[in-house]
Every structure is written in C-alpha cells, then in structure tokens.
Amino acid sequence: MKLGETIPNWLRKRADISPERVAVEFENKTYTFKQLDSMAERYAKKLDGRGIEKGDTCGVLVRNHIDSIAILHGLFYLGVRVVFLNNRLTAHEMAWQLEDSNAKWLVTEEFFKEKLESINSDNRNLGSMTKESIETYPEAEKTAILKEFNLSDPATIMYTSGTSGTPKGVIQTFGNHWWSAMGSSLNLGLHDNDCWYCAVPIFHISGLSILMRSVIYGMKVILAERFEEEEANRAIKEKGVTIISVVSAMLNRMLLQLEDSAYPDTFRCMLLGGGPAPIHLLEECKRLGIPIFQTYGMTETSSQIVTLPPEDSLRKIGSAGKPLFPSQLRIEIDGREAMPNEAGEIAVSGPNVTGGYLNRPEATIKSIREGWLYTGDIGYLDDEGFLFVLDRRSDLIISGGENVYPAEIESVISHHPAIFEAGITSQKDERWGEVPVAFVVLHEGEKLTEQELIAYCKERLAPYKIPKRVIFSEALPRNSSNKLLRRELKNRLENV
C-alpha cells in the first residue's frame, strides 16, 4: 500500500498514545481510551467467533450507549462495513435498507426485540444477534484486528432521511470521516480541555462524526441516550462541556430552560446545523453571549462542510460561513456559476464528500458531476464569499412566479413572542399556483388568532410571502435528528 493511502486504526492508535485519557462519559461513568479499545477488541473477537468476516456488511440498530460505541469500533476492527439503522423507522423500512445494502448481519439490542422479530420475518437469511446475546458467544482464538484503515474503503453506510424521495445509501469512507475531522479541527480549533456533548443520535452523521473526532483528536465525549435540555445545560455548566452540536429545535428548548442564566467562559462552541436558523434565535444567543456557530452539512459530506468562523460569528449573523479548509463551494444556476447575492443550487466538493450512493448509479451520476456534489439546497454567496442557505429546492414555493423560501417565513413567525416554533408548506391556488400555509405551535399558556398572526406577517413580509392559512398544532413533525419534515406538513394539510 502506498504512503498516504492508509492510516493507523485510529482507536487502537489513540489507546497507545493516550491510554488513560477519558474517551467517553456515559451515565456518569467514564471510560478511558484503553478501556474502550479493550471493549472493542472483545466485541470483535466474539463477533468473529459468530462468523462475521472482513468485507461483510452489518446492520446496526442501537441507541446511544457506551456498548454501541464499542460495537462500532469492534466492527471496524474486523473490516466490516456498518449500516446504521434509524431506530425510529418501522421494521419494514429497516428490512428494506438491510436488503438494499446486502447486509449479512444485524447487531441490535433487546430493547428492539419486537422490531427484530419483524425484521427477521422479512429477512430470513439475515444473521441477527443482540448485544446481550453477544455476551454469551465464545471469543475466537485468533482474530485478525485491522492495524490500518484504507482511506478509500467504505466504513459506514447511512441512508438519507427520505425527505426528498426514496432513501439512498450514502457511502462514507474512512477517508471521508478523517477529512471531516481534519476540516472541523482546522476551523474550530482543538483545545486540551475540549469535551463534546453528544445528545444527537449516533446513527446520524451528526452523532457519528462526534465519535470519529473523539478517537482522532483524543477528546472526551459525554454521550446522552436522548436529548433533554436541562441535562444539556447542566453538562455545559457543571461538567466542562466546551462544544455541543444542536439543531434549532434543540437550541430553542435550551434557551427557554436557560432563561437569563449564563454559560461558563470555558464553553466555546454551540455548533448549530440542521437547516437555516431563525434569526431571532441567533440574536438571542448574541444577547446572552452564547458562542453560536451556524454550520451547513449533510450525510453526503460526512457532517459539516461549511461553518462560520469565530471571528465572523457576530458580523455575519445568519450565515453558515465559508467552506472548511479541505473543501470547496459554489452556487450554480442553469449550469453557470452564480454572481454574488444571486440564489442558486449549492454545490460542494472535497475529500469529505461521498463518492456516491450504494447501488444507485443513476442517482450518483445525477448528484455528483466532475467531483462536485449538487446538494439540492438553495443559497447564495455574499460579496465576501459567505454562504447563506435559503432552503431545500424541493421545499421551494413558487407563488405568482416569485420564489418563496419557507425558512424565511418560519424565521419571521418564530420571532413572535407567542410562537414556540413554526413550519411552512404550500397549497395549490388557482390564481397564484401555490401559496404558503403556516403550522404553528404556541408557547404554553399563550393565545393568538390567525388574524393576529397574519397581521403580524403583513408588517414584516412581502404580500406573496404571507401565509394564506394558519393552522395551530400541538407539535410539528420532525425526524430523529429534529429536522422539520415539511412533506409531513403537506400530508397534514390534506387532512385538515
């Protein structure tokens, strides 16, 4: 193998360099890199004894847990490709992904027993096991632990959320994960006392990328099984958390629970992704002195690919920033590069960008052309080259020939003091083609009428952007990473 094509097995290397450094804290118990390496090796030997071999593809259906991290690295140790299953999917959806990825194995836990039984009924040739049953397996006598990772080898496969159609398996190589970690550290910096709070699912790239950075950086991660705003705030205030990854819905809840108290000076990064953020949230963070870093990324880019640098976080509020060091970005309109401040499709390239979709050559050719990934997202670059993300192209509303971006309307509505959150979709209109419709959730105890909210919008939005209907809801539909599902809003609209 040529120099530069491989890299040492990163957890094993980390356990050798800094064995006693804390790798993970879970449920108030800490695990060093040496302990995590030992756990991963033990799982690798037991899975080897069960028959899992190098080159196999294995589905993983787990919750955020220390054992889940050890199993992941144990599969890496064996040279097995990992297919992460979203544990909020139905058994039928999981079975489809396992079949599509040609997975031979499925590792899960007793918590998902009912789903496992249903999956097995659809996948009769699938070797299934729970982490509880793995404990009963004998360890293989001679297990070949990978000493190096080939940067071009697939490490993980994650299926897109399906917000824009049939889920596609995104192939993420070891090189993609490595360069994602490098790009993040070159942008955010790397401090000796860094501790990343992970309450986002590890079956999503936002959570998995934190685990990858942990072993590459030698950084402590506090892992939470689920997001709870009180616990997240407490970890920042009392446990030395310096960085946390959130989406707008999580940040909103954290700010409400935080009230007017402050985070310690050691907290240096609130990494905000998951789509355009309401401006009022960013302004509230500015008021409270919270270091907010809006970022842009996706499964196909192995997490963030554009992030607002620290020195511009207040000057360019609302921007996602500039491409990370190894990556490039441009805006295209009908095959030409857009002018500054001209909205078009966001295209990105770099070593952290996937090479394609599993078993989907047509989709790969459509999305990746001459090394550039065409994201389907709409945005523009200002005169200084800062990216402003407007919306998904599939969510774009065209009303009377005018482009209407749901995220812009959501941001305005969310600024109303009675509104907790808002979502915008469209309905057909004989005169205008499409018109926006608002779904809103009120703060507890607040009252607001449709007429009052529309009057509020008339003062802040052009006439064609004003929602023609307001539907009050108890909650908005979100996926497991807390991203708003606007297609579900459209489905709700049909039933109202």
Phi and psi in degrees as a GROMACS rama.xvg file:
@    title "Ramachandran Plot"
@    xaxis  label "Phi"
@    yaxis  label "Psi"
@TYPE xy
-73.5179  152.01  LYS-2
-58.5152  133.644  LEU-3
96.3518  -13.8669  GLY-4
-88.6514  -16.5656  GLU-5
-127.038  164.831  THR-6
-143.328  146.146  ILE-7
-59.1938  146.678  PRO-8
-49.342  111.94  ASN-9
-70.98  -33.7524  TRP-10
-70.0375  -41.9943  LEU-11
-63.2403  -40.3131  ARG-12
-65.0352  -42.6813  LYS-13
-64.616  -39.2909  ARG-14
-64.9398  -27.0439  ALA-15
-79.2695  -39.7747  ASP-16
-74.8039  -46.9471  ILE-17
-136.67  68.3418  SER-18
-61.4507  -34.5195  PRO-19
-94.5781  0.410829  GLU-20
-73.6871  142.643  ARG-21
-72.4406  127.997  VAL-22
-93.7867  -47.7604  ALA-23
-140.742  140.055  VAL-24
-114.873  126.575  GLU-25
-138.529  126.358  PHE-26
49.8596  46.2657  GLU-27
68.4797  11.8367  ASN-28
-114.228  137.244  LYS-29
-104.09  152.097  THR-30
-134.124  126.196  TYR-31
-78.83  168.067  THR-32
-64.432  -33.3489  PHE-33
-65.0703  -42.8473  LYS-34
-66.2487  -40.1689  GLN-35
-65.1734  -39.0458  LEU-36
-61.9925  -42.5573  ASP-37
-64.6781  -40.4645  SER-38
-64.0639  -43.8521  MET-39
-63.7733  -41.0233  ALA-40
-65.6259  -39.4645  GLU-41
-63.9103  -43.3464  ARG-42
-63.1671  -40.0826  TYR-43
-60.6483  -43.2742  ALA-44
-67.0875  -38.3427  LYS-45
-70.9453  -39.3222  LYS-46
-69.3122  -35.6912  LEU-47
-61.5212  -44.249  ASP-48
-63.5976  -27.226  GLY-49
-76.8364  -19.1207  ARG-50
118.085  1.12595  GLY-51
-72.9443  132.333  ILE-52
-123.306  161.803  GLU-53
-56.8868  134.216  LYS-54
94.0897  -13.345  GLY-55
-69.7564  161.826  ASP-56
-114.145  130.742  THR-57
-128.035  125.705  CYS-58
-76.4624  145.556  GLY-59
-129.703  119.318  VAL-60
-121.911  96.1019  LEU-61
-142.232  167.863  VAL-62
-98.0128  172.938  ARG-63
-65.4882  112.685  ASN-64
-160.051  153.257  HIS-65
-60.8684  -38.2375  ILE-66
-63.1844  -34.0563  ASP-67
-62.8313  -40.0423  SER-68
-65.1157  -43.8347  ILE-69
-64.1152  -39.7282  ALA-70
-63.8503  -43.4062  ILE-71
-56.1446  -51.5689  LEU-72
-67.8324  -33.307  HIS-73
-60.9104  -38.9603  GLY-74
-69.1961  -38.7048  LEU-75
-59.7757  -41.0477  PHE-76
-58.2141  -31.5842  TYR-77
-88.8154  -9.6607  LEU-78
80.0324  33.929  GLY-79
-102.809  134.9  VAL-80
-76.8353  136.257  ARG-81
-107.716  125.603  VAL-82
-103.959  110.644  VAL-83
-81.4856  127.291  PHE-84
-102.722  128.813  LEU-85
-67.3823  116.077  ASN-86
-74.0391  0.102164  ASN-87
-94.1069  -5.03177  ARG-88
-73.9583  161.365  LEU-89
-75.6204  161.677  THR-90
-58.8138  -37.7375  ALA-91
-63.2969  -42.2763  HIS-92
-66.1306  -39.9024  GLU-93
-64.8535  -42.8319  MET-94
-60.1838  -38.6284  ALA-95
-63.4876  -43.1072  TRP-96
-66.945  -38.3809  GLN-97
-64.351  -40.2428  LEU-98
-69.4689  -43.2462  GLU-99
-62.2431  -35.2678  ASP-100
-87.6839  -1.11073  SER-101
58.5342  37.184  ASN-102
-68.7113  133.503  ALA-103
-91.5841  -21.4687  LYS-104
-134.923  157.974  TRP-105
-138.81  123.574  LEU-106
-108.058  127.473  VAL-107
-143.887  -155.865  THR-108
-144.71  162.899  GLU-109
-57.6716  -26.2259  GLU-110
-56.4658  -30.7392  PHE-111
-103.995  29.9312  PHE-112
-55.7161  -45.2351  LYS-113
-65.1055  -41.8781  GLU-114
-66.3065  -37.168  LYS-115
-61.2927  -42.162  LEU-116
-62.1597  -41.6619  GLU-117
-68.7797  -38.9699  SER-118
-63.3561  -43.3497  ILE-119
-62.611  -31.7182  ASN-120
-68.6148  -25.7403  SER-121
-93.8013  -19.3831  ASP-122
-127.56  80.717  ASN-123
-70.8162  -19.6426  ARG-124
-99.8884  10.9213  ASN-125
-87.5044  128.935  LEU-126
-83.0478  106.369  GLY-127
-106.068  147.126  SER-128
-157.666  150.314  MET-129
-100.548  159.766  THR-130
-66.0555  -25.3135  LYS-131
-67.6359  -41.4896  GLU-132
-72.7841  -28.7584  SER-133
-59.4796  -33.6054  ILE-134
-60.364  -24.3219  GLU-135
-87.7477  -10.4784  THR-136
-76.3912  143.703  TYR-137
-73.8949  149.638  PRO-138
-78.1347  139.381  GLU-139
-63.6067  144.878  ALA-140
-69.6386  -39.4847  GLU-141
-131.616  95.3641  LYS-142
-102.101  126.504  THR-143
-83.3226  104.542  ALA-144
-86.9044  126.922  ILE-145
-61.0827  127.044  LEU-146
-86.244  -24.809  LYS-147
-136.682  154.024  GLU-148
-109.597  133.366  PHE-149
-79.0127  122.593  ASN-150
-61.4157  -23.4207  LEU-151
-90.778  -5.30686  SER-152
-77.6536  139.489  ASP-153
-62.911  130.857  PRO-154
-100.903  -47.7341  ALA-155
-136.748  156.056  THR-156
-128.932  123.882  ILE-157
-123.594  131.779  MET-158
-85.964  136.347  TYR-159
-59.7357  157.472  THR-160
-68.9155  -15.5371  SER-161
85.4341  10.5748  GLY-162
-67.4478  -17.7136  THR-163
-123.357  24.0269  SER-164
135.899  -158.675  GLY-165
-64.3078  133.705  THR-166
-57.1948  142.146  PRO-167
-122.698  141.425  LYS-168
-80.7898  113.309  GLY-169
-87.0685  122.406  VAL-170
-85.0898  122.255  ILE-171
-117.319  116.757  GLN-172
-84.7671  167.639  THR-173
-60.1045  -36.0747  PHE-174
-64.9313  -39.2707  GLY-175
-58.1696  -47.4612  ASN-176
-65.584  -40.4919  HIS-177
-61.9056  -48.9592  TRP-178
-71.5934  -27.8522  TRP-179
-62.3544  -45.1839  SER-180
-64.7824  -41.0636  ALA-181
-63.9544  -44.8603  MET-182
-62.5086  -39.5327  GLY-183
-65.1156  -44.3806  SER-184
-68.4967  -34.6885  SER-185
-69.8466  -24.3309  LEU-186
-89.6614  -51.5449  ASN-187
-86.514  -15.6084  LEU-188
81.5396  170.104  GLY-189
-138.577  116.756  LEU-190
-107.585  152.255  HIS-191
-59.6204  -32.5822  ASP-192
-97.9675  13.738  ASN-193
-62.1099  138.369  ASP-194
-144.703  121.386  CYS-195
-102.62  126.971  TRP-196
-89.7902  123.001  TYR-197
-116.59  99.164  CYS-198
-115.12  5.06956  ALA-199
-89.0386  151.656  VAL-200
-63.5318  138.214  PRO-201
-77.5828  -8.70468  ILE-202
-83.8367  -2.43064  PHE-203
-105.105  157.143  HIS-204
-63.6623  -29.8914  ILE-205
-61.444  -41.2779  SER-206
-78.2027  -45.0143  GLY-207
-60.7898  -40.0857  LEU-208
-62.67  -31.3169  SER-209
-65.3527  -41.1758  ILE-210
-65.4698  -37.6458  LEU-211
-65.6357  -43.7587  MET-212
-63.2224  -35.4745  ARG-213
-54.806  -51.4347  SER-214
-76.7677  -29.0111  VAL-215
-73.6506  -42.505  ILE-216
-83.1311  -23.4563  TYR-217
75.8211  40.46  GLY-218
-110.686  141.463  MET-219
-74.5389  139.387  LYS-220
-120.9  131.418  VAL-221
-97.6937  113.987  ILE-222
-97.8424  129.171  LEU-223
-113.601  139.35  ALA-224
-63.7675  -37.078  GLU-225
-147.693  161.822  ARG-226
-80.8501  127.239  PHE-227
-135.877  121.713  GLU-228
-58.8429  -37.1204  GLU-229
-64.517  -42.3926  GLU-230
-68.5128  -38.4668  GLU-231
-63.2894  -45.4864  ALA-232
-64.2113  -39.0652  ASN-233
-64.8303  -39.1297  ARG-234
-63.6909  -36.6958  ALA-235
-69.5978  -42.6704  ILE-236
-75.2794  -35.3005  LYS-237
-119.018  -15.588  GLU-238
-115.63  10.691  LYS-239
77.7794  18.0591  GLY-240
-65.0153  130.543  VAL-241
-108.119  -22.9112  THR-242
-139.129  141.618  ILE-243
-141.34  141.966  ILE-244
-100.832  128.939  SER-245
-141.083  164.565  VAL-246
-113.571  173.144  VAL-247
-56.6739  -40.8433  SER-248
-62.6067  -38.9167  ALA-249
-68.4293  -45.0765  MET-250
-61.153  -41.9658  LEU-251
-57.3874  -45.6528  ASN-252
-66.9299  -38.1318  ARG-253
-64.6942  -40.6358  MET-254
-67.1596  -38.9912  LEU-255
-63.7439  -41.106  LEU-256
-73.266  -32.9773  GLN-257
-68.636  -31.8937  LEU-258
56.264  -125.183  GLU-259
-106.675  12.9984  ASP-260
-75.7401  170.006  SER-261
-122.3  155.622  ALA-262
-85.4801  154.375  TYR-263
-68.5515  160.768  PRO-264
-63.3651  -22.2337  ASP-265
-69.2922  -22.1729  THR-266
-75.9929  120.071  PHE-267
-120.722  -6.71807  ARG-268
-156.201  116.036  CYS-269
-103.069  98.8882  MET-270
-85.3394  110.271  LEU-271
-107.527  114.623  LEU-272
-126.939  -159.173  GLY-273
83.806  17.7697  GLY-274
114.296  170.187  GLY-275
-55.799  135.593  PRO-276
-96.8522  141.328  ALA-277
-57.1707  134.23  PRO-278
-59.5639  -34.6149  ILE-279
-64.5281  -30.2367  HIS-280
-66.1186  -44.0832  LEU-281
-64.4721  -39.8853  LEU-282
-66.3328  -36.6494  GLU-283
-66.6075  -39.1511  GLU-284
-62.8959  -39.6623  CYS-285
-61.5622  -43.0176  LYS-286
-62.8541  -38.2824  ARG-287
-86.9992  -1.77438  LEU-288
72.6725  27.0952  GLY-289
-87.1866  125.113  ILE-290
-73.9053  90.3884  PRO-291
-93.1466  132.678  ILE-292
-124.523  99.2286  PHE-293
-71.0604  140.973  GLN-294
-140.158  162.889  THR-295
-136.078  130.672  TYR-296
-171.879  -179.414  GLY-297
-161.977  174.524  MET-298
-55.6408  -39.9138  THR-299
-68.3429  -17.8536  GLU-300
-107.618  13.0194  THR-301
56.3648  43.5156  SER-302
98.0523  -151.429  SER-303
-60.8942  144.082  GLN-304
-129.214  -18.7962  ILE-305
-132.271  130.162  VAL-306
-145.152  142.369  THR-307
-75.5595  121.795  LEU-308
-69.3845  156.62  PRO-309
-54.5002  -41.3775  PRO-310
-70.0069  -13.4049  GLU-311
-112.57  7.06806  ASP-312
-63.3178  -31.0981  SER-313
-95.656  -35.2906  LEU-314
-68.0358  -32.3927  ARG-315
-117.922  45.3573  LYS-316
-58.5442  133.156  ILE-317
97.9993  -13.3729  GLY-318
-89.5633  148.845  SER-319
-84.8118  -9.0152  ALA-320
103.199  -148.417  GLY-321
-121.26  160.974  LYS-322
-58.663  144.862  PRO-323
-62.4394  162.834  LEU-324
-52.3466  -44.5864  PHE-325
-80.5897  -2.10895  PRO-326
-114.524  165.009  SER-327
-131.358  160.243  GLN-328
-147.763  142.633  LEU-329
-152.225  162.329  ARG-330
-112.328  130.646  ILE-331
-121.783  143.761  GLU-332
-132.672  113.463  ILE-333
50.8187  44.2822  ASP-334
85.5213  -3.54075  GLY-335
-114.153  155.747  ARG-336
-78.2949  131.425  GLU-337
-70.1776  155.321  ALA-338
-80.0627  163.67  MET-339
-55.3131  138.875  PRO-340
69.2028  12.2207  ASN-341
-103.272  122.384  GLU-342
-77.3252  138.244  ALA-343
-162.877  -166.911  GLY-344
-81.0995  135.685  GLU-345
-80.0347  126.127  ILE-346
-121.757  139.739  ALA-347
-134.286  156.623  VAL-348
-148.511  161.178  SER-349
150.261  168.982  GLY-350
-71.1855  -9.57269  PRO-351
-92.7367  -1.03453  ASN-352
-90.4354  135.409  VAL-353
-56.5488  150.935  THR-354
-85.3905  -9.98254  GLY-355
159.216  -178.624  GLY-356
-102.556  142.077  TYR-357
-65.2965  125.634  LEU-358
57.0663  25.101  ASN-359
-131.657  68.562  ARG-360
-61.9979  -34.6222  PRO-361
-66.9555  -44.1418  GLU-362
-65.518  -37.1827  ALA-363
-63.4287  -46.0838  THR-364
-64.0782  -36.5408  ILE-365
-69.552  -38.8888  LYS-366
-92.1939  -29.0523  SER-367
-119.58  114.208  ILE-368
-131.779  122.647  ARG-369
52.9322  39.9462  GLU-370
83.9883  1.83026  GLY-371
-108.772  132.265  TRP-372
-92.9031  120.53  LEU-373
-91.6195  112.3  TYR-374
-79.9246  -22.7187  THR-375
82.4335  1.51517  GLY-376
-96.4183  150.523  ASP-377
-106.583  135.84  ILE-378
-164.972  -176.972  GLY-379
-146.96  159.514  TYR-380
-106.308  132.129  LEU-381
-78.8286  -173.76  ASP-382
-62.6211  -20.1789  ASP-383
-101.803  3.86809  GLU-384
86.8468  16.0889  GLY-385
-86.2975  136.368  PHE-386
-84.8983  133.342  LEU-387
-119.623  115.902  PHE-388
-87.6725  128.266  VAL-389
-96.6766  -50.5409  LEU-390
-179.212  175.487  ASP-391
-74.1251  138.891  ARG-392
-61.3481  -33.8093  ARG-393
-70.7704  -18.8051  SER-394
-94.5456  -6.48394  ASP-395
-59.7705  133.634  LEU-396
-105.711  127.982  ILE-397
-109.635  108.553  ILE-398
-117.453  112.539  SER-399
60.1122  31.1885  GLY-400
85.3704  -4.48909  GLY-401
-97.314  139.646  GLU-402
-78.8406  126.152  ASN-403
-118.275  122.646  VAL-404
-99.9699  114.592  TYR-405
-52.4906  -38.8616  PRO-406
-61.8128  -33.579  ALA-407
-65.3251  -44.7275  GLU-408
-67.1968  -40.5422  ILE-409
-59.3517  -39.6755  GLU-410
-63.8478  -42.3896  SER-411
-65.89  -48.1233  VAL-412
-63.487  -40.6539  ILE-413
-64.5206  -17.362  SER-414
-78.1429  -14.5217  HIS-415
-65.2305  133.356  HIS-416
-62.1831  -20.4973  PRO-417
-88.1836  -10.7281  ALA-418
-96.1351  128.376  ILE-419
-84.1171  -47.5748  PHE-420
-157.739  161.656  GLU-421
-142.688  152.249  ALA-422
-138.346  141.011  GLY-423
-118.889  134.247  ILE-424
-132.618  -168.997  THR-425
-131.344  158.307  SER-426
-132.273  153.894  GLN-427
-65.3375  147.176  LYS-428
-143.978  128.853  ASP-429
-61.1086  -36.7346  GLU-430
-83.5027  -46.582  ARG-431
-102.639  -5.9393  TRP-432
88.352  -60.8047  GLY-433
-140.653  150.886  GLU-434
-138.145  149.378  VAL-435
-76.318  148.362  PRO-436
-129.356  136.839  VAL-437
-106.427  132.261  ALA-438
-106.637  128.283  PHE-439
-131.819  149.492  VAL-440
-117.983  125.968  VAL-441
-86.3124  153.103  LEU-442
-62.5674  149.835  HIS-443
-57.5015  129.907  GLU-444
86.7936  -7.39861  GLY-445
-86.5352  153.002  GLU-446
-128.386  141.067  LYS-447
-159.677  137.62  LEU-448
-99.2681  162.026  THR-449
-59.2161  -43.4531  GLU-450
-63.5746  -39.594  GLN-451
-64.2513  -41.3233  GLU-452
-70.1094  -40.2113  LEU-453
-64.1205  -38.9854  ILE-454
-62.6583  -38.7426  ALA-455
-61.2575  -42.7931  TYR-456
-67.4753  -35.0162  CYS-457
-62.095  -26.5569  LYS-458
-80.7778  -13.0956  GLU-459
-127.099  -10.3526  ARG-460
-131.978  150.165  LEU-461
-62.2161  152.089  ALA-462
-52.6212  -39.07  PRO-463
-73.8465  -11.0467  TYR-464
-94.9497  -10.6452  LYS-465
-74.2191  127.357  ILE-466
-57.251  137.478  PRO-467
-86.6283  -15.2498  LYS-468
-142.724  150.833  ARG-469
-126.312  124.521  VAL-470
-117.153  117.09  ILE-471
-83.9426  131.379  PHE-472
-130.426  160.626  SER-473
-80.5547  -29.4255  GLU-474
-159.749  158.322  ALA-475
-102.015  146.807  LEU-476
-71.8019  128.711  PRO-477
-134.518  153.511  ARG-478
-85.1487  -175.043  ASN-479
-67.2784  -16.8623  SER-480
-100.351  17.0015  SER-481
69.6724  17.1246  ASN-482
-80.8799  140.116  LYS-483
-67.5765  133.501  LEU-484
-101.052  92.4591  LEU-485
-69.2634  -27.8225  ARG-486
-64.8069  -30.4503  ARG-487
-71.1372  -31.7589  GLU-488
-62.8202  -40.5353  LEU-489
-63.9396  -39.0736  LYS-490
-64.2786  -40.0196  ASN-491
-63.1901  -38.5895  ARG-492
-61.3523  -36.4971  LEU-493
-66.8752  -21.1918  GLU-494
-103.338  2.31237  ASN-495
